[in-house]
Amino acid sequence: MPKPTKTAILVIGGAEDKVHGREILHTFFNRSGAADAVIAIVPSASREPLLIGDRYRHIFEDMGAKRLEIIDIRERSQAEDPKYMEFLEECTGVFLTGGDQLRLCGLLAETPIMERIRDRVQKGEVTLAGTSAGAAVMGHHMIGGGGSGESPNRSLVDMAMGLGIIPEVLVDQHFHNRNRMARLLSAIAIHPDRLGVGIDEDTCAMFEQDGWIQVMGKGTVTIVDAQDLSYTNQMDVGVTDPLSLHSLRLHILCHGDRYHLYQRHPLTPMTDEKSAG
Amino acid sequence: MPKPTKTAILVIGGAEDKVHGREILHTFFNRSGAADAVIAIVPSASREPLLIGDRYRHIFEDMGAKRLEIIDIRERSQAEDPKYMEFLEECTGVFLTGGDQLRLCGLLAETPIMERIRDRVQKGEVTLAGTSAGAAVMGHHMIGGGGSGESPNRSLVDMAMGLGIIPEVLVDQHFHNRNRMARLLSAIAIHPDRLGVGIDEDTCAMFEQDGWIQVMGKGTVTIVDAQDLSYTNQMDVGVTDPLSLHSLRLHILCHGDRYHLYQRHPLTPMTDEKSAG
């Protein structure tokens, strides 16, 4: 009897290793059931869905997945296709590729197929991964675009609705690589009730069912926690005026570090390793 | 009888307005005694000291300073020139221009003239301003250079010794404009006992004698406070490995905001305005 797979949600900062150790992709594969994995690849964020879909298909085939399908939705009417809906019931893993997060949400938000994916993920029946644009869509609110090289201000970030798979978070990806701290801070000023999660390239924040976020990969995961925010001028200033944010909590997490989504604190290595269970 | 001037240290993030409102430079001028101001301009950070010295000379002349001298030190032996030492005794304001902070410290650190400036500034007899490189040198430790576009790591920042005028702080300038959050975080990982102060262009952190830091100008002042740091891997990893920093406090401050250097908290507008005196 195979052990039931411990599912998770893997939020990947883009540019994950696809050639060498492929640690993050391998973790997704394992969490999807390894040799028993039935994986759906959703390349809808990309304007070259077949190309990018095939790339991931080869990777997971190579790892030994049992079955693989590319769910190639290019218009919303396809997002209730019975063929896809049926396949989804057998899936143990769903992978959202990179591309444009506004395109991905435009095609999939509130469609039967997306509702079903979210439902099965939240029940712990399916492991979900999203990279780059596929990571951006995880929250209720989503960063659709923005800039860098400025003081935090509301015009530095374009907000949109995400797919709401982990509603509590506000994700930014390619994070330090593309210098996105100011835009994440600008987003958090607008939505201080959400947890800012900035994920570097080839780095993954893996959300476990018990609320722990586990970090893996080459870079860092940056947590911006506005729970104790004592003041912001966000409501009172123009869209290009600089933003005040008093008393944020900031954590820079590396491979092996853990952070609790609901308790809002990191697990400190050595000292409280055991208490995490 | 003129009121005694309330001196301060103005740490300016570079590219301050020199043409229009000139608010920051005007504040320096006022804090140096306005029409009674006797100002020393120190352009030693620059490889074009006369050019940059003259630019500031014209600005402060135009504002109506009583006397102005350019302290044009180009080698360390000049940094005890009696002519400069004498002028310094009459000074009410000293202005450190931009350029290269390593050059500025190389020429001035631990020289009689610099010791005397620091002494008079710390006694509250002289107002000091430094912009860009002139801001970088304020702390005991100094960021000499570095990069961006990477996860925080030790190789992202080159540390050097500063002039130690405000030993508690670790300053970075042109801060959000040049995407320097990751390098300031890398510096703070190395020196978590110092307060990280990232200052945007045309923005000033004005350090008052009572410990309050007042923010003025167009951008933000970013405070990274590692006082409650619960964990860092800084001592255990290679120079290019990503850094963990758990439980930092982060404040983004705008024009009019205040932060207390020793109490380590911002003044929250409206609620505790009165308690600051």
Chai-1 contact restraints between the chains, C-beta under 6 A:
chainA,res_idxA,chainB,res_idxB,connection_type,confidence,min_distance_angstrom,max_distance_angstrom,comment,restraint_id
A,S148,B,N179,contact,1.0,0.0,6.0,A-B,restraint_1
A,G149,B,N177,contact,1.0,0.0,6.0,A-B,restraint_2
A,G149,B,N179,contact,1.0,0.0,6.0,A-B,restraint_3
A,E150,B,H176,contact,1.0,0.0,6.0,A-B,restraint_4
A,S151,B,H176,contact,1.0,0.0,6.0,A-B,restraint_5
A,S151,B,D200,contact,1.0,0.0,6.0,A-B,restraint_6
A,S151,B,G219,contact,1.0,0.0,6.0,A-B,restraint_7
A,S151,B,T220,contact,1.0,0.0,6.0,A-B,restraint_8
A,P152,B,I252,contact,1.0,0.0,6.0,A-B,restraint_9
A,H176,B,E150,contact,1.0,0.0,6.0,A-B,restraint_10
A,H176,B,S151,contact,1.0,0.0,6.0,A-B,restraint_11
A,H176,B,A182,contact,1.0,0.0,6.0,A-B,restraint_12
A,N177,B,G149,contact,1.0,0.0,6.0,A-B,restraint_13
A,N179,B,S148,contact,1.0,0.0,6.0,A-B,restraint_14
A,N179,B,G149,contact,1.0,0.0,6.0,A-B,restraint_15
A,N179,B,N179,contact,1.0,0.0,6.0,A-B,restraint_16
A,M181,B,M181,contact,1.0,0.0,6.0,A-B,restraint_17
A,A182,B,H176,contact,1.0,0.0,6.0,A-B,restraint_18
A,D200,B,S151,contact,1.0,0.0,6.0,A-B,restraint_19
A,G219,B,S151,contact,1.0,0.0,6.0,A-B,restraint_20
A,G219,B,P242,contact,1.0,0.0,6.0,A-B,restraint_21
A,T220,B,S151,contact,1.0,0.0,6.0,A-B,restraint_22
A,T220,B,P242,contact,1.0,0.0,6.0,A-B,restraint_23
A,S230,B,T268,contact,1.0,0.0,6.0,A-B,restraint_24
A,Y231,B,T268,contact,1.0,0.0,6.0,A-B,restraint_25
A,P242,B,G219,contact,1.0,0.0,6.0,A-B,restraint_26
A,P242,B,T220,contact,1.0,0.0,6.0,A-B,restraint_27
A,P242,B,C254,contact,1.0,0.0,6.0,A-B,restraint_28
A,S244,B,C254,contact,1.0,0.0,6.0,A-B,restraint_29
A,S244,B,D257,contact,1.0,0.0,6.0,A-B,restraint_30
A,L245,B,I252,contact,1.0,0.0,6.0,A-B,restraint_31
A,H246,B,H251,contact,1.0,0.0,6.0,A-B,restraint_32
A,H246,B,P266,contact,1.0,0.0,6.0,A-B,restraint_33
A,L248,B,L250,contact,1.0,0.0,6.0,A-B,restraint_34
A,L250,B,L248,contact,1.0,0.0,6.0,A-B,restraint_35
A,L250,B,L250,contact,1.0,0.0,6.0,A-B,restraint_36
A,H251,B,H246,contact,1.0,0.0,6.0,A-B,restraint_37
A,I252,B,P152,contact,1.0,0.0,6.0,A-B,restraint_38
A,I252,B,L245,contact,1.0,0.0,6.0,A-B,restraint_39
A,C254,B,P242,contact,1.0,0.0,6.0,A-B,restraint_40
A,C254,B,S244,contact,1.0,0.0,6.0,A-B,restraint_41
A,D257,B,S244,contact,1.0,0.0,6.0,A-B,restraint_42
A,P266,B,H246,contact,1.0,0.0,6.0,A-B,restraint_43
A,T268,B,S230,contact,1.0,0.0,6.0,A-B,restraint_44
A,T268,B,Y231,contact,1.0,0.0,6.0,A-B,restraint_45
